[in-house]
Each structure stands twice: as C-alpha cells, then as structure tokens.
Amino acid sequence: MRVLNQHGTTTDVPVGQYPRLTLSWQVRTCMHCKNPPCLEACPSEEAIYQRLDGIVLIDRDKCTGCQACGEACPYDAIRFHPGDGKPEKCTLCSHRIDQGLEPFCAKECIWGALRFTNIEGAKNHS
C-alpha cells in the first residue's frame, strides 16, 4: 500500500533493501503560512481566511470546490473530501486554542516531538 497525495505522488518513503526495508511516512500538514498561497489562489471571497493569530482556516460553506487552494499549497497540506470535493486541512485545533488549550497533536505526541509555542515571542526573548 502507498500513501498518495492529491497530485498522485507518494508521501511515504521506503528506505533500505529487502528484507531489511523500513517505511517512513512524511506528515504534510498546514504550516499556517505568514502569506498563505492558498488564500491568494482562492477565487471565493472569504472562503479561506487568516485569523489575527496567524491560523489559516477554510469556510467550507463559502467554498465552491474549485480546488485551486490545493494546487497552490507548497506543503501539499490540503485534502479534498471525496463526497463534495471541498478542501479540508489542519485547523491547528483553533477551537482548543480559543479555550487556552494547545492543539491536540502537541498534547498527545508521546515522543514530545510536537510542541506548540509562539516562535516570534521566543525569538524576542533570545
């Protein structure tokens, strides 16, 4: 089985030679870009927007399903629902952030590899 993105390219990477073959999967999640190309590419007014805190969100009700956002995303982070063809992506658990909580991926990462912090604030304190 291979993991494919919407462009038909693989996001899993086999390493080694048989019988010592391993497979690593590359997570491609939304980077909530400072100047999001998906927002610029979207022809639907306000279907993709950026909150003041930098989180990029998609309003599926305002989306036409043209999929231009997926083509524009350099991180291949936007997936399209098989039923209606509308985009879905990481919301950085904005509903949790609004409650003062960290995103669920960071909360539940058992290796501690994912952390949620304000990079700009960290730069200002170094």
DSSP file (Angstrom, degrees, kcal/mol; ACC not computed):
  #  RESIDUE AA STRUCTURE BP1 BP2  ACC     N-H-->O    O-->H-N    N-H-->O    O-->H-N    TCO  KAPPA ALPHA  PHI   PSI    X-CA   Y-CA   Z-CA
    1    1 A M              0   0    0      0, 0.0     2,-0.3     0, 0.0     0, 0.0   0.000 360.0 360.0 360.0 138.7    0.0    0.0    0.0
    2    2 A R        -     0   0    0      8,-0.0     2,-0.6     9,-0.0     8,-0.0  -0.905 360.0-128.5-118.7 149.0    1.3    3.5   -0.8
    3    3 A V        -     0   0    0     -2,-0.3     8,-2.3     0, 0.0     9,-0.6  -0.872  33.2-170.7 -96.1 120.7    0.2    6.8    0.6
    4    4 A L  B     -A   10   0A   0     -2,-0.6     6,-0.2     6,-0.2     2,-0.1  -0.848  13.7-145.8-114.3 147.8   -0.7    9.2   -2.2
    5    5 A N    >   -     0   0    0      4,-2.2     3,-1.9    -2,-0.3    74,-0.1  -0.402  45.1 -86.6 -95.7-177.3   -1.4   12.9   -2.2
    6    6 A Q  T 3  S+     0   0    0      1,-0.3    65,-0.0    72,-0.2    73,-0.0   0.682 128.2  58.6 -67.8 -15.0   -3.9   14.7   -4.5
    7    7 A H  T 3  S-     0   0    0      2,-0.2    -1,-0.3    69,-0.1     3,-0.1   0.477 116.8-113.0 -89.6  -2.7   -1.2   15.1   -7.1
    8    8 A G  S <  S+     0   0    0     -3,-1.9     2,-0.3     1,-0.3    -2,-0.1   0.582  75.8 127.6  83.8   9.8   -0.7   11.3   -7.2
    9    9 A T        -     0   0    0      1,-0.1    -4,-2.2     2,-0.0    -1,-0.3  -0.689  62.6-103.9 -98.5 156.7    2.8   11.4   -5.7
   10   10 A T  B     -A    4   0A   0     -2,-0.3    -6,-0.2    -6,-0.2    -1,-0.1  -0.461  22.7-171.4 -81.7 148.2    3.8    9.4   -2.7
   11   11 A T        +     0   0    0     -8,-2.3    15,-2.8    -2,-0.2     2,-0.3   0.275  68.5  81.8-116.2   5.1    4.2   10.8    0.8
   12   12 A D  E     -B   25   0B   0     -9,-0.6    13,-0.2    13,-0.2    -2,-0.1  -0.854  67.2-151.6-107.1 151.1    5.7    7.6    2.2
   13   13 A V  E     -B   24   0B   0     11,-3.3    11,-2.0    -2,-0.3     2,-0.2  -0.931   3.1-149.2-128.7 108.7    9.4    6.9    1.7
   14   14 A P  E     -B   23   0B   0      0, 0.0     2,-0.4     0, 0.0     9,-0.2  -0.556  18.6-168.8 -74.5 140.0   10.8    3.3    1.6
   15   15 A V  E     +B   22   0B   0      7,-2.7     7,-2.7    -2,-0.2     2,-0.1  -0.987  42.2   9.9-132.1 138.7   14.4    3.0    2.9
   16   16 A G  E    S-B   21   0B   0     -2,-0.4     2,-0.3     5,-0.2     5,-0.2  -0.450  82.7 -71.1  96.8-168.8   16.8    0.1    2.7
   17   17 A Q  E >   -B   20   0B   0      3,-0.7     3,-1.9    -2,-0.1    -2,-0.0  -0.953  64.4 -55.9-130.5 149.8   16.7   -3.2    0.8
   18   18 A Y  T 3  S+     0   0    0     -2,-0.3    -2,-0.0     1,-0.3     4,-0.0  -0.374 120.6  21.4 -58.8 135.6   14.6   -6.3    1.2
   19   19 A P  T 3  S+     0   0    0      0, 0.0     2,-0.9     0, 0.0    -1,-0.3  -0.975 128.4  49.9 -93.3   4.5   14.4   -8.0    3.6
   20   20 A R  E <  S+B   17   0B   0     -3,-1.9    -3,-0.7     2,-0.0     2,-0.4  -0.499  78.4 144.5-101.8  64.7   15.5   -5.0    5.8
   21   21 A L  E     -B   16   0B   0     -2,-0.9     2,-0.3    -5,-0.2    -5,-0.2  -0.862  25.2-174.3-105.5 133.2   13.1   -2.5    4.4
   22   22 A T  E     -B   15   0B   0     -7,-2.7    -7,-2.7    -2,-0.4     2,-0.4  -0.832  11.7-146.3-120.4 163.5   11.6    0.2    6.5
   23   23 A L  E     -B   14   0B   0     -2,-0.3     2,-0.4    -9,-0.2    -2,-0.0  -0.992   8.9-169.1-133.9 126.9    9.0    2.8    5.6
   24   24 A S  E     -B   13   0B   0    -11,-2.0   -11,-3.3    -2,-0.4     2,-0.5  -0.938  13.6-144.8-114.8 141.9    8.7    6.3    7.0
   25   25 A W  E     -B   12   0B   0     -2,-0.4     2,-0.7   -13,-0.2   -13,-0.2  -0.905   9.9-141.6-107.6 128.0    5.7    8.5    6.4
   26   26 A Q        -     0   0    0    -15,-2.8     2,-0.3    -2,-0.5    -2,-0.0  -0.789  14.8-139.5 -92.9 115.2    6.1   12.2    5.9
   27   27 A V        -     0   0    0     -2,-0.7     2,-0.6     1,-0.1    50,-0.1  -0.562  14.1-165.3 -72.7 131.3    3.4   14.2    7.5
   28   28 A R        +     0   0    0     -2,-0.3     2,-0.3    48,-0.1    -1,-0.1  -0.859  22.5 162.0-120.6  94.3    2.3   17.1    5.3
   29   29 A T        -     0   0    0     -2,-0.6    48,-0.1     1,-0.1    49,-0.1  -0.713  47.1 -80.5-113.6 163.3    0.4   19.5    7.5
   30   30 A C        -     0   0    0     47,-0.3    -1,-0.1    -2,-0.3    62,-0.0  -0.379  29.0-160.6 -63.5 132.8   -0.6   23.1    7.1
   31   31 A M        -     0   0    0     -2,-0.1    -1,-0.1    -3,-0.0     3,-0.1   0.410  30.8-129.7 -93.2   0.1    2.1   25.5    8.1
   32   32 A H        -     0   0    0     58,-0.1    -2,-0.0    24,-0.1    25,-0.0   0.952  36.1-142.2  46.2  59.2   -0.3   28.4    8.5
   33   33 A C        -     0   0    0      1,-0.1    -1,-0.1     2,-0.1    -3,-0.0  -0.002  14.1-125.0 -53.1 150.4    2.0   30.5    6.3
   34   34 A K  S    S+     0   0    0      1,-0.3    -1,-0.1    -3,-0.1    20,-0.0   0.902 113.3  21.4 -63.3 -41.7    2.5   34.2    7.0
   35   35 A N  S    S-     0   0    0      4,-0.0    -1,-0.3     5,-0.0    -2,-0.1  -0.768  95.3-149.2-124.5  82.5    1.4   34.9    3.4
   36   36 A P     >  -     0   0    0      0, 0.0     4,-1.6     0, 0.0     3,-0.3  -0.327  11.4-158.0 -64.9 120.6   -0.7   31.8    2.5
   37   37 A P  H  > S+     0   0    0      0, 0.0     4,-2.0     0, 0.0     5,-0.1   0.804  93.3  61.7 -65.3 -27.9   -0.6   31.0   -1.2
   38   38 A C  H  > S+     0   0    0      2,-0.2     4,-1.1     1,-0.2    34,-0.1   0.887 103.1  49.8 -64.3 -38.2   -3.9   29.0   -0.8
   39   39 A L  H  4 S+     0   0    0     -3,-0.3     3,-0.3     1,-0.2    -1,-0.2   0.914 111.5  48.0 -65.4 -44.0   -5.6   32.2    0.3
   40   40 A E  H  < S+     0   0    0     -4,-1.6    -2,-0.2     1,-0.2    -1,-0.2   0.852 112.2  49.9 -65.1 -35.0   -4.3   34.1   -2.7
   41   41 A A  H  < S+     0   0    0     -4,-2.0    -1,-0.2    -5,-0.1    -2,-0.2   0.698  86.3 101.7 -78.7 -19.7   -5.3   31.4   -5.1
   42   42 A C     <  -     0   0    0     -4,-1.1     4,-0.1    -3,-0.3     6,-0.1  -0.521  51.0-168.4 -73.8 121.1   -8.9   31.1   -3.8
   43   43 A P        +     0   0    0      0, 0.0     2,-0.6     0, 0.0    -1,-0.2   0.634  63.8  92.5 -82.0 -12.9  -11.4   32.8   -6.1
   44   44 A S  S >> S-     0   0    0      1,-0.1     3,-1.8     2,-0.0     4,-0.5  -0.719  87.4-115.2 -85.7 121.1  -14.2   32.6   -3.5
   45   45 A E  T 34 S-     0   0    0     -2,-0.6    -1,-0.1     1,-0.3     0, 0.0  -0.342  90.9  -9.6 -59.8 121.9  -14.3   35.7   -1.3
   46   46 A E  T 34 S+     0   0    0      2,-0.3    -1,-0.3    -2,-0.2    13,-0.1   0.589  93.4 122.4  67.6  14.3  -13.5   34.8    2.3
   47   47 A A  T <4 S+     0   0    0     -3,-1.8    12,-3.9     1,-0.2     2,-0.5   0.868  83.0  33.0 -71.3 -34.9  -13.6   31.0    1.8
   48   48 A I  E  < S+C   58   0C   0     -4,-0.5     2,-0.3    10,-0.2    -2,-0.3  -0.985  82.4 165.1-118.8 130.5  -10.0   30.9    3.1
   49   49 A Y  E     -C   57   0C   0      8,-2.4     8,-2.8    -2,-0.5     2,-0.5  -0.957  31.2-130.9-143.6 160.6   -9.0   33.5    5.7
   50   50 A Q  E     -C   56   0C   0     -2,-0.3     6,-0.2     6,-0.2     5,-0.1  -0.958  22.1-137.6-117.5 124.7   -6.3   34.1    8.2
   51   51 A R    >   -     0   0    0      4,-3.0     3,-2.0    -2,-0.5     0, 0.0  -0.251  31.7-102.8 -71.6 166.3   -7.1   35.0   11.8
   52   52 A L  T 3  S+     0   0    0      1,-0.3    -1,-0.1     2,-0.1    -2,-0.0   0.799 123.6  57.8 -60.4 -29.0   -5.2   37.7   13.6
   53   53 A D  T 3  S-     0   0    0      2,-0.1    -1,-0.3     1,-0.0    -2,-0.0   0.437 123.1-105.4 -83.2   2.2   -3.2   35.0   15.4
   54   54 A G  S <  S+     0   0    0     -3,-2.0     2,-0.3     1,-0.3    -2,-0.1   0.281  71.9 142.4  97.6 -10.0   -2.0   33.6   12.0
   55   55 A I        -     0   0    0     -5,-0.1    -4,-3.0     1,-0.1     2,-0.5  -0.490  42.7-143.6 -70.0 129.8   -4.2   30.5   11.9
   56   56 A V  E     -C   50   0C   0     -2,-0.3     2,-0.3    -6,-0.2    -6,-0.2  -0.838  24.5-179.9 -97.8 125.5   -5.4   29.8    8.3
   57   57 A L  E     -C   49   0C   0     -8,-2.8    -8,-2.4    -2,-0.5     2,-0.5  -0.869  21.8-138.8-126.2 157.8   -8.9   28.4    8.1
   58   58 A I  E     -C   48   0C   0     -2,-0.3     2,-1.0   -10,-0.2   -10,-0.2  -0.970   6.7-150.1-117.7 128.1  -11.3   27.4    5.4
   59   59 A D    >>  -     0   0    0    -12,-3.9     3,-1.3    -2,-0.5     4,-0.7  -0.841  10.6-166.4 -94.7 100.5  -15.0   28.2    5.4
   60   60 A R  T 34 S+     0   0    0     -2,-1.0     3,-0.3     1,-0.3    -1,-0.2   0.755  83.5  62.6 -62.7 -25.3  -16.5   25.2    3.6
   61   61 A D  T 34 S+     0   0    0      1,-0.2    -1,-0.3    -3,-0.1   -14,-0.1   0.811 108.2  41.8 -69.3 -28.9  -19.8   27.0    3.2
   62   62 A K  T <4 S+     0   0    0     -3,-1.3     2,-0.2   -15,-0.2    -1,-0.2   0.509  95.3 103.5 -94.1  -6.0  -18.2   29.7    1.1
   63   63 A C     <  -     0   0    0     -4,-0.7    23,-0.1    -3,-0.3   -18,-0.0  -0.557  54.4-161.4 -81.4 139.1  -16.0   27.3   -0.9
   64   64 A T        -     0   0    0     -2,-0.2    -1,-0.1    22,-0.0    -4,-0.0   0.556  41.2-118.0 -93.0 -10.9  -17.0   26.5   -4.5
   65   65 A G        +     0   0    0      1,-0.0    -2,-0.1    -5,-0.0    -5,-0.0   0.709  68.0 140.0  82.6  20.9  -14.8   23.3   -4.6
   66   66 A C        -     0   0    0      1,-0.1    20,-0.1     3,-0.0    19,-0.0   0.730  53.6-142.1 -70.5 -21.5  -12.6   24.6   -7.4
   67   67 A Q     >  +     0   0    0     18,-0.1     4,-1.3     1,-0.1     3,-0.3   0.598  59.5 131.5  70.4  16.0   -9.5   23.1   -5.6
   68   68 A A  H  >  +     0   0    0      1,-0.2     4,-1.7     2,-0.2     5,-0.1   0.826  67.3  61.7 -63.8 -31.2   -7.2   26.0   -6.6
   69   69 A C  H  > S+     0   0    0      1,-0.2     4,-1.4     2,-0.2    -1,-0.2   0.897 101.5  51.1 -63.1 -40.5   -6.1   26.2   -2.9
   70   70 A G  H  4 S+     0   0    0     -3,-0.3    -1,-0.2     1,-0.2     8,-0.2   0.878 109.2  50.0 -65.1 -38.6   -4.7   22.6   -3.1
   71   71 A E  H  < S+     0   0    0     -4,-1.3    -1,-0.2     1,-0.2    -2,-0.2   0.845 112.7  48.0 -66.9 -33.5   -2.7   23.4   -6.2
   72   72 A A  H  < S+     0   0    0     -4,-1.7    -2,-0.2   -34,-0.1    -1,-0.2   0.716  85.3 102.7 -81.2 -22.0   -1.3   26.5   -4.6
   73   73 A C    ><  -     0   0    0     -4,-1.4     3,-1.0     1,-0.2     5,-0.1  -0.493  54.7-162.5 -70.5 116.8   -0.2   24.9   -1.3
   74   74 A P  T 3  S+     0   0    0      0, 0.0    -1,-0.2     0, 0.0    -4,-0.0   0.645  89.8  53.2 -72.7 -13.2    3.5   24.3   -1.3
   75   75 A Y  T 3  S-     0   0    0    -47,-0.0    -2,-0.1    -3,-0.0    -3,-0.0   0.406 102.4-128.3-101.3   0.5    3.2   21.8    1.6
   76   76 A D    <   +     0   0    0     -3,-1.0   -70,-0.1    -6,-0.2   -48,-0.1   0.889  63.9 140.0  54.7  40.4    0.5   19.6   -0.1
   77   77 A A        +     0   0    0    -48,-0.1     2,-0.6    -7,-0.1    13,-0.4   0.501  36.0  88.2 -96.2  -6.3   -1.4   20.0    3.1
   78   78 A I        -     0   0    0     -8,-0.2     2,-0.3    11,-0.1   -72,-0.2  -0.844  54.5-172.6-102.1 125.7   -4.9   20.5    1.7
   79   79 A R  E     -D   88   0D   0      9,-2.7     9,-2.8    -2,-0.6     2,-0.5  -0.750  17.8-130.4-109.1 159.3   -7.0   17.4    1.1
   80   80 A F  E     -D   87   0D   0     -2,-0.3     6,-0.1     7,-0.2     5,-0.0  -0.950  21.6-116.1-118.5 130.3  -10.4   17.2   -0.7
   81   81 A H     >  -     0   0    0      5,-3.0     4,-2.5    -2,-0.5     5,-0.2  -0.385  20.0-138.6 -61.7 129.4  -13.4   15.5    0.7
   82   82 A P  T  4 S+     0   0    0      0, 0.0    -1,-0.2     0, 0.0    -2,-0.0   0.766  97.5  53.4 -64.9 -23.6  -14.4   12.6   -1.6
   83   83 A G  T  4 S+     0   0    0      1,-0.1    -2,-0.0     3,-0.1    -3,-0.0   0.934 129.8   7.2 -77.3 -47.7  -18.1   13.4   -1.2
   84   84 A D  T  4 S-     0   0    0      2,-0.2    -1,-0.1     3,-0.0    -3,-0.0   0.455  89.9-124.2-118.2  -2.6  -18.2   17.1   -2.2
   85   85 A G     <  +     0   0    0     -4,-2.5   -18,-0.1     1,-0.2    -2,-0.0   0.593  62.1 141.4  72.4   9.6  -14.7   17.8   -3.4
   86   86 A K        -     0   0    0     -5,-0.2    -5,-3.0     1,-0.1    -1,-0.2  -0.555  54.4 -97.4 -87.9 153.2  -14.3   20.7   -0.8
   87   87 A P  E     -D   80   0D   0      0, 0.0     2,-0.3     0, 0.0    -7,-0.2  -0.288  34.5-176.2 -74.6 150.7  -11.0   21.2    1.0
   88   88 A E  E     +D   79   0D   0     -9,-2.8    -9,-2.7    -2,-0.0     2,-0.3  -0.988  14.3 152.2-138.4 144.3  -10.0   20.1    4.4
   89   89 A K        -     0   0    0     -2,-0.3   -31,-0.1   -11,-0.2   -11,-0.1  -0.963  50.8 -59.4-159.6 173.7   -6.9   20.8    6.3
   90   90 A C        -     0   0    0    -13,-0.4   -34,-0.1    -2,-0.3   -58,-0.1  -0.399  33.7-168.4 -61.1 132.8   -5.4   21.2    9.8
   91   91 A T    >   -     0   0    0     -2,-0.1     3,-1.0   -34,-0.1    -1,-0.1   0.305  41.5-119.3-102.1   5.7   -7.1   24.0   11.8
   92   92 A L  T 3   -     0   0    0      1,-0.3     5,-0.2     2,-0.1    -2,-0.1   0.768  61.0 -77.9  57.2  26.6   -4.3   23.9   14.4
   93   93 A C  T >> S+     0   0    0      1,-0.1     4,-2.1    10,-0.1     3,-1.5   0.925  71.2 177.7  48.8  49.8   -7.2   23.0   16.7
   94   94 A S  H <> S+     0   0    0     -3,-1.0     4,-2.4     1,-0.3     5,-0.1   0.803  74.7  61.0 -55.0 -30.8   -8.2   26.6   16.7
   95   95 A H  H 34 S+     0   0    0      2,-0.2     4,-0.4     1,-0.2    -1,-0.3   0.859 107.5  44.7 -64.9 -33.8  -11.2   25.7   18.9
   96   96 A R  H X4>S+     0   0    0     -3,-1.5     5,-2.8     2,-0.2     3,-1.0   0.898 111.1  52.4 -74.5 -42.1   -8.8   24.4   21.5
   97   97 A I  H ><5S+     0   0    0     -4,-2.1     3,-2.0     1,-0.3    -2,-0.2   0.896 103.8  58.1 -60.2 -39.9   -6.5   27.5   21.2
   98   98 A D  T 3<5S+     0   0    0     -4,-2.4    -1,-0.3     1,-0.3    -2,-0.2   0.745 106.7  49.5 -61.3 -22.8   -9.6   29.7   21.7
   99   99 A Q  T < 5S-     0   0    0     -3,-1.0    -1,-0.3    -4,-0.4    -2,-0.2   0.319 125.2-102.8 -97.1   6.3  -10.1   27.9   25.0
  100  100 A G  T < 5S+     0   0    0     -3,-2.0     2,-0.2     1,-0.3    -3,-0.2   0.638  83.7 124.7  82.6  14.4   -6.4   28.4   26.1
  101  101 A L      < -     0   0    0     -5,-2.8    -1,-0.3    -8,-0.1    -2,-0.1  -0.656  61.8-112.4-103.3 161.0   -5.5   24.8   25.3
  102  102 A E        -     0   0    0     -2,-0.2    -1,-0.1     1,-0.1     5,-0.0  -0.527  47.2 -80.7 -86.8 160.8   -2.8   23.5   23.0
  103  103 A P     >  -     0   0    0      0, 0.0     4,-2.2     0, 0.0     3,-0.4  -0.251  40.8-118.0 -58.2 148.7   -3.5   21.7   19.7
  104  104 A F  H  > S+     0   0    0      1,-0.2     4,-2.4     2,-0.2     5,-0.2   0.843 111.0  58.8 -61.4 -36.2   -4.4   18.0   20.2
  105  105 A C  H  > S+     0   0    0      1,-0.2     4,-0.8     2,-0.2    -1,-0.2   0.914 110.5  42.7 -61.1 -41.6   -1.4   16.8   18.2
  106  106 A A  H  4 S+     0   0    0     -3,-0.4     3,-0.4     1,-0.2    -1,-0.2   0.884 113.9  51.9 -70.8 -38.5    1.0   18.5   20.5
  107  107 A K  H  < S+     0   0    0     -4,-2.2    -2,-0.2     1,-0.2    -1,-0.2   0.886 118.1  36.6 -63.6 -39.3   -0.9   17.5   23.6
  108  108 A E  H  < S+     0   0    0     -4,-2.4     2,-0.7    -5,-0.2    -1,-0.2   0.442  78.4 122.0 -99.1  -0.7   -0.9   13.8   22.6
  109  109 A C    ><  -     0   0    0     -4,-0.8     3,-1.1    -3,-0.4     5,-0.1  -0.501  46.0-162.6 -68.0 108.7    2.5   13.4   21.0
  110  110 A I  T 3  S+     0   0    0     -2,-0.7    -1,-0.2     1,-0.3    -4,-0.0   0.699  86.2  51.1 -70.2 -18.4    4.0   10.6   23.1
  111  111 A W  T 3  S-     0   0    0     -3,-0.0    -1,-0.3     0, 0.0    -2,-0.1   0.565 105.2-124.8 -93.4  -9.3    7.6   11.4   22.0
  112  112 A G  S <  S+     0   0    0     -3,-1.1    -2,-0.1    -6,-0.1    -6,-0.0   0.687  72.7 128.6  74.1  17.3    7.4   15.1   22.7
  113  113 A A        +     0   0    0      1,-0.1     2,-0.5     2,-0.0    -7,-0.1   0.772  58.5  64.4 -76.8 -26.0    8.4   15.9   19.1
  114  114 A L        +     0   0    0     -9,-0.2     2,-0.4    -8,-0.2    -5,-0.2  -0.869  64.8 172.0-103.0 127.4    5.5   18.3   18.6
  115  115 A R        -     0   0    0     -2,-0.5     2,-0.6     2,-0.1    -8,-0.1  -0.966  24.9-141.9-132.7 149.8    5.3   21.4   20.6
  116  116 A F        +     0   0    0     -2,-0.4     2,-0.3   -13,-0.1    -2,-0.0  -0.952  41.4 135.1-115.4 118.0    3.1   24.5   20.4
  117  117 A T        -     0   0    0     -2,-0.6     2,-0.9   -15,-0.0     3,-0.1  -0.963  60.0 -98.3-153.2 165.3    4.7   27.8   21.1
  118  118 A N     >  -     0   0    0     -2,-0.3     4,-2.2     1,-0.2     5,-0.2  -0.819  31.4-169.1 -91.1 104.4    4.9   31.3   19.8
  119  119 A I  H  > S+     0   0    0     -2,-0.9     4,-2.5     1,-0.2     5,-0.2   0.895  86.3  53.2 -63.6 -40.8    8.1   31.4   17.6
  120  120 A E  H  > S+     0   0    0      1,-0.2     4,-1.7     2,-0.2    -1,-0.2   0.917 110.7  47.3 -61.1 -42.4    8.0   35.2   17.3
  121  121 A G  H  > S+     0   0    0      1,-0.2     4,-0.8     2,-0.2    -1,-0.2   0.876 110.8  52.0 -65.2 -37.6    7.8   35.5   21.1
  122  122 A A  H >< S+     0   0    0     -4,-2.2     3,-0.5     1,-0.2     4,-0.3   0.882 108.2  51.4 -66.6 -38.1   10.6   33.0   21.5
  123  123 A K  H >< S+     0   0    0     -4,-2.5     3,-1.0     1,-0.2    -1,-0.2   0.878 106.6  54.5 -65.0 -37.2   12.8   35.0   19.1
  124  124 A N  H 3< S+     0   0    0     -4,-1.7    -1,-0.2     1,-0.2    -2,-0.2   0.710 108.5  49.3 -70.9 -19.3   12.2   38.2   21.0
  125  125 A H  T <<        0   0    0     -4,-0.8    -1,-0.2    -3,-0.5    -2,-0.2   0.410 360.0 360.0 -99.9   1.7   13.4   36.6   24.3
  126  126 A S    <         0   0    0     -3,-1.0    -1,-0.2    -4,-0.3    -2,-0.1   0.466 360.0 360.0 -98.7 360.0   16.6   35.1   23.0
